[in-house]
Amino acid sequence: MASDGCCQFLEIILAILLPPLGVFLHYGCCSLEFCICVLLTILGYIPGMIYAIYVITVVNPERHHRDYYEPIVA
């Protein structure tokens, strides 16, 4: 099995070649990050690539998942 660093390297390379593909591998098809990346790539290749690399390297999906879907306790 590949290490996390190797997978992230592959996602970054794919994000440079085709930005939505790298985001798709990291977050999945129906995520907000993927939709934003597709929109930015349609509007311009460079903004889509910058956003894809940012989302893959900086944003932690587990942290956002825990914040958004944590049950509210009254």
PyMOL Python script that loads the backbone (N, CA, C, O; Angstrom):
from pymol import cmd

cmd.read_pdbstr("""\
ATOM      1  N   MET A   1       0.838  -1.175   0.000  1.00  0.00           N
ATOM      2  CA  MET A   1       0.000   0.000   0.000  1.00  0.00           C
ATOM      3  C   MET A   1       0.883   1.237   0.000  1.00  0.00           C
ATOM      4  O   MET A   1       1.913   1.266   0.674  1.00  0.00           O
ATOM      5  N   ALA A   2       0.489   2.254  -0.748  1.00  0.00           N
ATOM      6  CA  ALA A   2       1.278   3.478  -0.867  1.00  0.00           C
ATOM      7  C   ALA A   2       1.145   4.332   0.389  1.00  0.00           C
ATOM      8  O   ALA A   2       0.137   4.280   1.093  1.00  0.00           O
ATOM      9  N   SER A   3       2.169   5.106   0.647  1.00  0.00           N
ATOM     10  CA  SER A   3       2.130   5.987   1.815  1.00  0.00           C
ATOM     11  C   SER A   3       1.305   7.228   1.510  1.00  0.00           C
ATOM     12  O   SER A   3       0.982   7.505   0.355  1.00  0.00           O
ATOM     13  N   ASP A   4       0.965   7.980   2.569  1.00  0.00           N
ATOM     14  CA  ASP A   4       0.188   9.210   2.393  1.00  0.00           C
ATOM     15  C   ASP A   4       0.937  10.233   1.552  1.00  0.00           C
ATOM     16  O   ASP A   4       0.334  10.931   0.736  1.00  0.00           O
ATOM     17  N   GLY A   5       2.245  10.324   1.747  1.00  0.00           N
ATOM     18  CA  GLY A   5       3.036  11.288   0.984  1.00  0.00           C
ATOM     19  C   GLY A   5       3.028  10.983  -0.499  1.00  0.00           C
ATOM     20  O   GLY A   5       2.977  11.894  -1.324  1.00  0.00           O
ATOM     21  N   CYS A   6       3.079   9.709  -0.840  1.00  0.00           N
ATOM     22  CA  CYS A   6       3.055   9.303  -2.243  1.00  0.00           C
ATOM     23  C   CYS A   6       1.695   9.602  -2.870  1.00  0.00           C
ATOM     24  O   CYS A   6       1.627  10.082  -4.002  1.00  0.00           O
ATOM     25  N   CYS A   7       0.623   9.326  -2.150  1.00  0.00           N
ATOM     26  CA  CYS A   7      -0.723   9.613  -2.664  1.00  0.00           C
ATOM     27  C   CYS A   7      -0.930  11.112  -2.832  1.00  0.00           C
ATOM     28  O   CYS A   7      -1.513  11.549  -3.824  1.00  0.00           O
ATOM     29  N   GLN A   8      -0.459  11.901  -1.874  1.00  0.00           N
ATOM     30  CA  GLN A   8      -0.615  13.347  -1.981  1.00  0.00           C
ATOM     31  C   GLN A   8       0.207  13.882  -3.155  1.00  0.00           C
ATOM     32  O   GLN A   8      -0.238  14.792  -3.854  1.00  0.00           O
ATOM     33  N   PHE A   9       1.393  13.329  -3.378  1.00  0.00           N
ATOM     34  CA  PHE A   9       2.213  13.735  -4.518  1.00  0.00           C
ATOM     35  C   PHE A   9       1.484  13.454  -5.825  1.00  0.00           C
ATOM     36  O   PHE A   9       1.478  14.295  -6.723  1.00  0.00           O
ATOM     37  N   LEU A  10       0.872  12.284  -5.940  1.00  0.00           N
ATOM     38  CA  LEU A  10       0.115  11.932  -7.136  1.00  0.00           C
ATOM     39  C   LEU A  10      -1.084  12.862  -7.321  1.00  0.00           C
ATOM     40  O   LEU A  10      -1.370  13.282  -8.442  1.00  0.00           O
ATOM     41  N   GLU A  11      -1.782  13.185  -6.246  1.00  0.00           N
ATOM     42  CA  GLU A  11      -2.917  14.100  -6.338  1.00  0.00           C
ATOM     43  C   GLU A  11      -2.472  15.489  -6.790  1.00  0.00           C
ATOM     44  O   GLU A  11      -3.182  16.134  -7.561  1.00  0.00           O
ATOM     45  N   ILE A  12      -1.318  15.963  -6.330  1.00  0.00           N
ATOM     46  CA  ILE A  12      -0.812  17.278  -6.734  1.00  0.00           C
ATOM     47  C   ILE A  12      -0.430  17.272  -8.209  1.00  0.00           C
ATOM     48  O   ILE A  12      -0.718  18.230  -8.927  1.00  0.00           O
ATOM     49  N   ILE A  13       0.216  16.204  -8.668  1.00  0.00           N
ATOM     50  CA  ILE A  13       0.573  16.102 -10.088  1.00  0.00           C
ATOM     51  C   ILE A  13      -0.697  16.108 -10.941  1.00  0.00           C
ATOM     52  O   ILE A  13      -0.759  16.800 -11.958  1.00  0.00           O
ATOM     53  N   LEU A  14      -1.700  15.347 -10.533  1.00  0.00           N
ATOM     54  CA  LEU A  14      -2.965  15.336 -11.273  1.00  0.00           C
ATOM     55  C   LEU A  14      -3.667  16.685 -11.210  1.00  0.00           C
ATOM     56  O   LEU A  14      -4.321  17.087 -12.173  1.00  0.00           O
ATOM     57  N   ALA A  15      -3.540  17.395 -10.078  1.00  0.00           N
ATOM     58  CA  ALA A  15      -4.149  18.719  -9.943  1.00  0.00           C
ATOM     59  C   ALA A  15      -3.475  19.725 -10.868  1.00  0.00           C
ATOM     60  O   ALA A  15      -4.118  20.677 -11.310  1.00  0.00           O
ATOM     61  N   ILE A  16      -2.205  19.535 -11.165  1.00  0.00           N
ATOM     62  CA  ILE A  16      -1.521  20.420 -12.105  1.00  0.00           C
ATOM     63  C   ILE A  16      -1.978  20.119 -13.531  1.00  0.00           C
ATOM     64  O   ILE A  16      -2.205  21.038 -14.318  1.00  0.00           O
ATOM     65  N   LEU A  17      -2.112  18.842 -13.863  1.00  0.00           N
ATOM     66  CA  LEU A  17      -2.519  18.455 -15.216  1.00  0.00           C
ATOM     67  C   LEU A  17      -4.005  18.703 -15.463  1.00  0.00           C
ATOM     68  O   LEU A  17      -4.374  19.288 -16.481  1.00  0.00           O
ATOM     69  N   LEU A  18      -4.849  18.268 -14.551  1.00  0.00           N
ATOM     70  CA  LEU A  18      -6.300  18.425 -14.667  1.00  0.00           C
ATOM     71  C   LEU A  18      -6.847  18.653 -13.254  1.00  0.00           C
ATOM     72  O   LEU A  18      -7.115  17.694 -12.530  1.00  0.00           O
ATOM     73  N   PRO A  19      -7.011  19.917 -12.863  1.00  0.00           N
ATOM     74  CA  PRO A  19      -7.339  20.249 -11.470  1.00  0.00           C
ATOM     75  C   PRO A  19      -8.511  19.485 -10.842  1.00  0.00           C
ATOM     76  O   PRO A  19      -8.367  19.014  -9.714  1.00  0.00           O
ATOM     77  N   PRO A  20      -9.654  19.339 -11.504  1.00  0.00           N
ATOM     78  CA  PRO A  20     -10.749  18.625 -10.843  1.00  0.00           C
ATOM     79  C   PRO A  20     -10.442  17.156 -10.539  1.00  0.00           C
ATOM     80  O   PRO A  20     -10.999  16.591  -9.598  1.00  0.00           O
ATOM     81  N   LEU A  21      -9.570  16.542 -11.320  1.00  0.00           N
ATOM     82  CA  LEU A  21      -9.245  15.140 -11.078  1.00  0.00           C
ATOM     83  C   LEU A  21      -8.519  14.948  -9.752  1.00  0.00           C
ATOM     84  O   LEU A  21      -8.820  14.006  -9.019  1.00  0.00           O
ATOM     85  N   GLY A  22      -7.572  15.818  -9.433  1.00  0.00           N
ATOM     86  CA  GLY A  22      -6.873  15.719  -8.153  1.00  0.00           C
ATOM     87  C   GLY A  22      -7.801  15.927  -6.976  1.00  0.00           C
ATOM     88  O   GLY A  22      -7.698  15.227  -5.968  1.00  0.00           O
ATOM     89  N   VAL A  23      -8.716  16.893  -7.096  1.00  0.00           N
ATOM     90  CA  VAL A  23      -9.688  17.153  -6.023  1.00  0.00           C
ATOM     91  C   VAL A  23     -10.673  15.990  -5.907  1.00  0.00           C
ATOM     92  O   VAL A  23     -11.062  15.612  -4.802  1.00  0.00           O
ATOM     93  N   PHE A  24     -11.072  15.427  -7.043  1.00  0.00           N
ATOM     94  CA  PHE A  24     -11.977  14.272  -7.037  1.00  0.00           C
ATOM     95  C   PHE A  24     -11.363  13.093  -6.285  1.00  0.00           C
ATOM     96  O   PHE A  24     -12.052  12.438  -5.504  1.00  0.00           O
ATOM     97  N   LEU A  25     -10.093  12.818  -6.505  1.00  0.00           N
ATOM     98  CA  LEU A  25      -9.441  11.702  -5.815  1.00  0.00           C
ATOM     99  C   LEU A  25      -9.322  11.955  -4.317  1.00  0.00           C
ATOM    100  O   LEU A  25      -9.330  11.015  -3.523  1.00  0.00           O
ATOM    101  N   HIS A  26      -9.212  13.218  -3.934  1.00  0.00           N
ATOM    102  CA  HIS A  26      -9.042  13.540  -2.517  1.00  0.00           C
ATOM    103  C   HIS A  26     -10.376  13.621  -1.768  1.00  0.00           C
ATOM    104  O   HIS A  26     -10.469  13.168  -0.627  1.00  0.00           O
ATOM    105  N   TYR A  27     -11.414  14.195  -2.401  1.00  0.00           N
ATOM    106  CA  TYR A  27     -12.684  14.457  -1.713  1.00  0.00           C
ATOM    107  C   TYR A  27     -13.873  13.668  -2.232  1.00  0.00           C
ATOM    108  O   TYR A  27     -14.841  13.479  -1.496  1.00  0.00           O
ATOM    109  N   GLY A  28     -13.834  13.204  -3.465  1.00  0.00           N
ATOM    110  CA  GLY A  28     -14.978  12.515  -4.049  1.00  0.00           C
ATOM    111  C   GLY A  28     -15.735  13.429  -4.989  1.00  0.00           C
ATOM    112  O   GLY A  28     -15.410  14.608  -5.131  1.00  0.00           O
ATOM    113  N   CYS A  29     -16.749  12.871  -5.629  1.00  0.00           N
ATOM    114  CA  CYS A  29     -17.433  13.554  -6.729  1.00  0.00           C
ATOM    115  C   CYS A  29     -18.411  14.629  -6.261  1.00  0.00           C
ATOM    116  O   CYS A  29     -18.470  15.694  -6.876  1.00  0.00           O
ATOM    117  N   CYS A  30     -19.152  14.402  -5.234  1.00  0.00           N
ATOM    118  CA  CYS A  30     -20.236  15.324  -4.858  1.00  0.00           C
ATOM    119  C   CYS A  30     -19.852  16.284  -3.749  1.00  0.00           C
ATOM    120  O   CYS A  30     -20.728  16.776  -3.038  1.00  0.00           O
ATOM    121  N   SER A  31     -18.576  16.563  -3.582  1.00  0.00           N
ATOM    122  CA  SER A  31     -18.163  17.471  -2.519  1.00  0.00           C
ATOM    123  C   SER A  31     -18.184  18.911  -3.015  1.00  0.00           C
ATOM    124  O   SER A  31     -18.107  19.168  -4.216  1.00  0.00           O
ATOM    125  N   LEU A  32     -18.289  19.829  -2.090  1.00  0.00           N
ATOM    126  CA  LEU A  32     -18.278  21.249  -2.417  1.00  0.00           C
ATOM    127  C   LEU A  32     -16.946  21.654  -3.034  1.00  0.00           C
ATOM    128  O   LEU A  32     -16.909  22.471  -3.955  1.00  0.00           O
ATOM    129  N   GLU A  33     -15.860  21.091  -2.535  1.00  0.00           N
ATOM    130  CA  GLU A  33     -14.538  21.414  -3.058  1.00  0.00           C
ATOM    131  C   GLU A  33     -14.417  21.033  -4.524  1.00  0.00           C
ATOM    132  O   GLU A  33     -13.840  21.781  -5.313  1.00  0.00           O
ATOM    133  N   PHE A  34     -14.957  19.872  -4.897  1.00  0.00           N
ATOM    134  CA  PHE A  34     -14.914  19.418  -6.282  1.00  0.00           C
ATOM    135  C   PHE A  34     -15.721  20.345  -7.183  1.00  0.00           C
ATOM    136  O   PHE A  34     -15.267  20.704  -8.269  1.00  0.00           O
ATOM    137  N   CYS A  35     -16.909  20.731  -6.744  1.00  0.00           N
ATOM    138  CA  CYS A  35     -17.753  21.617  -7.552  1.00  0.00           C
ATOM    139  C   CYS A  35     -17.101  22.984  -7.752  1.00  0.00           C
ATOM    140  O   CYS A  35     -17.148  23.539  -8.850  1.00  0.00           O
ATOM    141  N   ILE A  36     -16.499  23.525  -6.704  1.00  0.00           N
ATOM    142  CA  ILE A  36     -15.799  24.801  -6.816  1.00  0.00           C
ATOM    143  C   ILE A  36     -14.625  24.683  -7.777  1.00  0.00           C
ATOM    144  O   ILE A  36     -14.379  25.585  -8.577  1.00  0.00           O
ATOM    145  N   CYS A  37     -13.912  23.586  -7.700  1.00  0.00           N
ATOM    146  CA  CYS A  37     -12.760  23.383  -8.574  1.00  0.00           C
ATOM    147  C   CYS A  37     -13.185  23.266 -10.038  1.00  0.00           C
ATOM    148  O   CYS A  37     -12.520  23.808 -10.920  1.00  0.00           O
ATOM    149  N   VAL A  38     -14.280  22.568 -10.299  1.00  0.00           N
ATOM    150  CA  VAL A  38     -14.785  22.463 -11.675  1.00  0.00           C
ATOM    151  C   VAL A  38     -15.172  23.845 -12.192  1.00  0.00           C
ATOM    152  O   VAL A  38     -14.834  24.204 -13.320  1.00  0.00           O
ATOM    153  N   LEU A  39     -15.872  24.612 -11.378  1.00  0.00           N
ATOM    154  CA  LEU A  39     -16.291  25.954 -11.782  1.00  0.00           C
ATOM    155  C   LEU A  39     -15.088  26.851 -12.062  1.00  0.00           C
ATOM    156  O   LEU A  39     -15.058  27.547 -13.077  1.00  0.00           O
ATOM    157  N   LEU A  40     -14.099  26.838 -11.174  1.00  0.00           N
ATOM    158  CA  LEU A  40     -12.910  27.662 -11.381  1.00  0.00           C
ATOM    159  C   LEU A  40     -12.114  27.215 -12.599  1.00  0.00           C
ATOM    160  O   LEU A  40     -11.541  28.046 -13.304  1.00  0.00           O
ATOM    161  N   THR A  41     -12.074  25.920 -12.853  1.00  0.00           N
ATOM    162  CA  THR A  41     -11.354  25.418 -14.022  1.00  0.00           C
ATOM    163  C   THR A  41     -12.070  25.817 -15.309  1.00  0.00           C
ATOM    164  O   THR A  41     -11.416  26.101 -16.313  1.00  0.00           O
ATOM    165  N   ILE A  42     -13.386  25.841 -15.297  1.00  0.00           N
ATOM    166  CA  ILE A  42     -14.139  26.291 -16.470  1.00  0.00           C
ATOM    167  C   ILE A  42     -13.890  27.784 -16.709  1.00  0.00           C
ATOM    168  O   ILE A  42     -13.733  28.215 -17.852  1.00  0.00           O
ATOM    169  N   LEU A  43     -13.855  28.561 -15.637  1.00  0.00           N
ATOM    170  CA  LEU A  43     -13.613  29.992 -15.769  1.00  0.00           C
ATOM    171  C   LEU A  43     -12.176  30.310 -16.171  1.00  0.00           C
ATOM    172  O   LEU A  43     -11.928  31.309 -16.847  1.00  0.00           O
ATOM    173  N   GLY A  44     -11.242  29.480 -15.767  1.00  0.00           N
ATOM    174  CA  GLY A  44      -9.839  29.674 -16.109  1.00  0.00           C
ATOM    175  C   GLY A  44      -9.002  28.554 -15.544  1.00  0.00           C
ATOM    176  O   GLY A  44      -9.206  28.134 -14.405  1.00  0.00           O
ATOM    177  N   TYR A  45      -8.066  28.068 -16.325  1.00  0.00           N
ATOM    178  CA  TYR A  45      -7.267  26.920 -15.908  1.00  0.00           C
ATOM    179  C   TYR A  45      -6.407  27.234 -14.676  1.00  0.00           C
ATOM    180  O   TYR A  45      -6.333  26.429 -13.748  1.00  0.00           O
ATOM    181  N   ILE A  46      -5.770  28.383 -14.671  1.00  0.00           N
ATOM    182  CA  ILE A  46      -4.854  28.748 -13.571  1.00  0.00           C
ATOM    183  C   ILE A  46      -5.591  28.874 -12.229  1.00  0.00           C
ATOM    184  O   ILE A  46      -5.112  28.321 -11.239  1.00  0.00           O
ATOM    185  N   PRO A  47      -6.733  29.574 -12.147  1.00  0.00           N
ATOM    186  CA  PRO A  47      -7.443  29.614 -10.854  1.00  0.00           C
ATOM    187  C   PRO A  47      -7.874  28.229 -10.373  1.00  0.00           C
ATOM    188  O   PRO A  47      -7.819  27.945  -9.176  1.00  0.00           O
ATOM    189  N   GLY A  48      -8.299  27.372 -11.288  1.00  0.00           N
ATOM    190  CA  GLY A  48      -8.672  26.005 -10.913  1.00  0.00           C
ATOM    191  C   GLY A  48      -7.490  25.223 -10.384  1.00  0.00           C
ATOM    192  O   GLY A  48      -7.622  24.473  -9.417  1.00  0.00           O
ATOM    193  N   MET A  49      -6.336  25.389 -11.008  1.00  0.00           N
ATOM    194  CA  MET A  49      -5.132  24.684 -10.573  1.00  0.00           C
ATOM    195  C   MET A  49      -4.675  25.181  -9.202  1.00  0.00           C
ATOM    196  O   MET A  49      -4.316  24.376  -8.342  1.00  0.00           O
ATOM    197  N   ILE A  50      -4.684  26.491  -8.992  1.00  0.00           N
ATOM    198  CA  ILE A  50      -4.270  27.053  -7.704  1.00  0.00           C
ATOM    199  C   ILE A  50      -5.204  26.570  -6.598  1.00  0.00           C
ATOM    200  O   ILE A  50      -4.746  26.172  -5.526  1.00  0.00           O
ATOM    201  N   TYR A  51      -6.508  26.605  -6.854  1.00  0.00           N
ATOM    202  CA  TYR A  51      -7.469  26.157  -5.851  1.00  0.00           C
ATOM    203  C   TYR A  51      -7.298  24.666  -5.551  1.00  0.00           C
ATOM    204  O   TYR A  51      -7.358  24.257  -4.391  1.00  0.00           O
ATOM    205  N   ALA A  52      -7.088  23.860  -6.581  1.00  0.00           N
ATOM    206  CA  ALA A  52      -6.934  22.421  -6.384  1.00  0.00           C
ATOM    207  C   ALA A  52      -5.710  22.105  -5.532  1.00  0.00           C
ATOM    208  O   ALA A  52      -5.783  21.278  -4.623  1.00  0.00           O
ATOM    209  N   ILE A  53      -4.605  22.746  -5.815  1.00  0.00           N
ATOM    210  CA  ILE A  53      -3.389  22.506  -5.029  1.00  0.00           C
ATOM    211  C   ILE A  53      -3.589  22.984  -3.595  1.00  0.00           C
ATOM    212  O   ILE A  53      -3.145  22.321  -2.658  1.00  0.00           O
ATOM    213  N   TYR A  54      -4.246  24.118  -3.411  1.00  0.00           N
ATOM    214  CA  TYR A  54      -4.523  24.626  -2.060  1.00  0.00           C
ATOM    215  C   TYR A  54      -5.392  23.648  -1.278  1.00  0.00           C
ATOM    216  O   TYR A  54      -5.090  23.328  -0.129  1.00  0.00           O
ATOM    217  N   VAL A  55      -6.465  23.175  -1.896  1.00  0.00           N
ATOM    218  CA  VAL A  55      -7.404  22.290  -1.210  1.00  0.00           C
ATOM    219  C   VAL A  55      -6.739  20.959  -0.860  1.00  0.00           C
ATOM    220  O   VAL A  55      -6.995  20.401   0.207  1.00  0.00           O
ATOM    221  N   ILE A  56      -5.900  20.455  -1.741  1.00  0.00           N
ATOM    222  CA  ILE A  56      -5.251  19.164  -1.494  1.00  0.00           C
ATOM    223  C   ILE A  56      -4.206  19.278  -0.395  1.00  0.00           C
ATOM    224  O   ILE A  56      -4.084  18.376   0.434  1.00  0.00           O
ATOM    225  N   THR A  57      -3.449  20.372  -0.373  1.00  0.00           N
ATOM    226  CA  THR A  57      -2.337  20.461   0.577  1.00  0.00           C
ATOM    227  C   THR A  57      -2.708  21.078   1.919  1.00  0.00           C
ATOM    228  O   THR A  57      -2.142  20.689   2.940  1.00  0.00           O
ATOM    229  N   VAL A  58      -3.650  22.035   1.950  1.00  0.00           N
ATOM    230  CA  VAL A  58      -3.898  22.790   3.180  1.00  0.00           C
ATOM    231  C   VAL A  58      -5.136  22.330   3.923  1.00  0.00           C
ATOM    232  O   VAL A  58      -5.091  22.165   5.142  1.00  0.00           O
ATOM    233  N   VAL A  59      -6.236  22.119   3.226  1.00  0.00           N
ATOM    234  CA  VAL A  59      -7.519  21.825   3.863  1.00  0.00           C
ATOM    235  C   VAL A  59      -7.547  20.371   4.318  1.00  0.00           C
ATOM    236  O   VAL A  59      -7.196  19.470   3.556  1.00  0.00           O
ATOM    237  N   ASN A  60      -7.962  20.146   5.557  1.00  0.00           N
ATOM    238  CA  ASN A  60      -8.036  18.805   6.136  1.00  0.00           C
ATOM    239  C   ASN A  60      -9.492  18.338   6.105  1.00  0.00           C
ATOM    240  O   ASN A  60     -10.324  18.898   6.819  1.00  0.00           O
ATOM    241  N   PRO A  61      -9.824  17.323   5.293  1.00  0.00           N
ATOM    242  CA  PRO A  61     -11.233  16.917   5.172  1.00  0.00           C
ATOM    243  C   PRO A  61     -11.818  16.339   6.459  1.00  0.00           C
ATOM    244  O   PRO A  61     -13.016  16.494   6.700  1.00  0.00           O
ATOM    245  N   GLU A  62     -11.021  15.684   7.285  1.00  0.00           N
ATOM    246  CA  GLU A  62     -11.541  15.112   8.526  1.00  0.00           C
ATOM    247  C   GLU A  62     -11.969  16.202   9.503  1.00  0.00           C
ATOM    248  O   GLU A  62     -12.958  16.041  10.217  1.00  0.00           O
ATOM    249  N   ARG A  63     -11.237  17.296   9.538  1.00  0.00           N
ATOM    250  CA  ARG A  63     -11.583  18.385  10.450  1.00  0.00           C
ATOM    251  C   ARG A  63     -12.913  19.007  10.059  1.00  0.00           C
ATOM    252  O   ARG A  63     -13.744  19.269  10.928  1.00  0.00           O
ATOM    253  N   HIS A  64     -13.134  19.249   8.766  1.00  0.00           N
ATOM    254  CA  HIS A  64     -14.386  19.848   8.324  1.00  0.00           C
ATOM    255  C   HIS A  64     -15.545  18.884   8.490  1.00  0.00           C
ATOM    256  O   HIS A  64     -16.644  19.298   8.859  1.00  0.00           O
ATOM    257  N   HIS A  65     -15.323  17.624   8.229  1.00  0.00           N
ATOM    258  CA  HIS A  65     -16.389  16.636   8.387  1.00  0.00           C
ATOM    259  C   HIS A  65     -16.855  16.594   9.841  1.00  0.00           C
ATOM    260  O   HIS A  65     -18.054  16.538  10.113  1.00  0.00           O
ATOM    261  N   ARG A  66     -15.909  16.621  10.767  1.00  0.00           N
ATOM    262  CA  ARG A  66     -16.253  16.568  12.185  1.00  0.00           C
ATOM    263  C   ARG A  66     -17.002  17.828  12.612  1.00  0.00           C
ATOM    264  O   ARG A  66     -17.945  17.737  13.398  1.00  0.00           O
ATOM    265  N   ASP A  67     -16.604  19.009  12.110  1.00  0.00           N
ATOM    266  CA  ASP A  67     -17.243  20.260  12.490  1.00  0.00           C
ATOM    267  C   ASP A  67     -18.664  20.359  11.951  1.00  0.00           C
ATOM    268  O   ASP A  67     -19.563  20.805  12.664  1.00  0.00           O
ATOM    269  N   TYR A  68     -18.879  19.955  10.713  1.00  0.00           N
ATOM    270  CA  TYR A  68     -20.187  20.132  10.097  1.00  0.00           C
ATOM    271  C   TYR A  68     -21.208  19.097  10.498  1.00  0.00           C
ATOM    272  O   TYR A  68     -22.400  19.400  10.546  1.00  0.00           O
ATOM    273  N   TYR A  69     -20.782  17.896  10.783  1.00  0.00           N
ATOM    274  CA  TYR A  69     -21.723  16.799  10.989  1.00  0.00           C
ATOM    275  C   TYR A  69     -21.772  16.308  12.433  1.00  0.00           C
ATOM    276  O   TYR A  69     -22.326  15.243  12.704  1.00  0.00           O
ATOM    277  N   GLU A  70     -21.209  17.059  13.347  1.00  0.00           N
ATOM    278  CA  GLU A  70     -21.254  16.684  14.744  1.00  0.00           C
ATOM    279  C   GLU A  70     -22.658  16.954  15.281  1.00  0.00           C
ATOM    280  O   GLU A  70     -23.190  18.044  15.072  1.00  0.00           O
ATOM    281  N   PRO A  71     -23.258  16.007  15.955  1.00  0.00           N
ATOM    282  CA  PRO A  71     -24.622  16.218  16.454  1.00  0.00           C
ATOM    283  C   PRO A  71     -24.678  17.317  17.516  1.00  0.00           C
ATOM    284  O   PRO A  71     -23.755  17.480  18.314  1.00  0.00           O
ATOM    285  N   ILE A  72     -25.761  18.051  17.507  1.00  0.00           N
ATOM    286  CA  ILE A  72     -25.971  19.127  18.479  1.00  0.00           C
ATOM    287  C   ILE A  72     -26.579  18.531  19.739  1.00  0.00           C
ATOM    288  O   ILE A  72     -27.616  17.871  19.689  1.00  0.00           O
ATOM    289  N   VAL A  73     -25.928  18.769  20.857  1.00  0.00           N
ATOM    290  CA  VAL A  73     -26.404  18.238  22.132  1.00  0.00           C
ATOM    291  C   VAL A  73     -27.023  19.392  22.904  1.00  0.00           C
ATOM    292  O   VAL A  73     -26.376  20.416  23.123  1.00  0.00           O
ATOM    293  N   ALA A  74     -28.262  19.231  23.311  1.00  0.00           N
ATOM    294  CA  ALA A  74     -28.953  20.300  24.019  1.00  0.00           C
ATOM    295  C   ALA A  74     -28.807  20.147  25.525  1.00  0.00           C
ATOM    296  O   ALA A  74     -29.329  20.965  26.283  1.00  0.00           O
TER     297      ALA A  74
END
""", "prot")
cmd.dss("prot")
cmd.show_as("cartoon", "prot")
cmd.util.cbc("prot")
cmd.orient("prot")
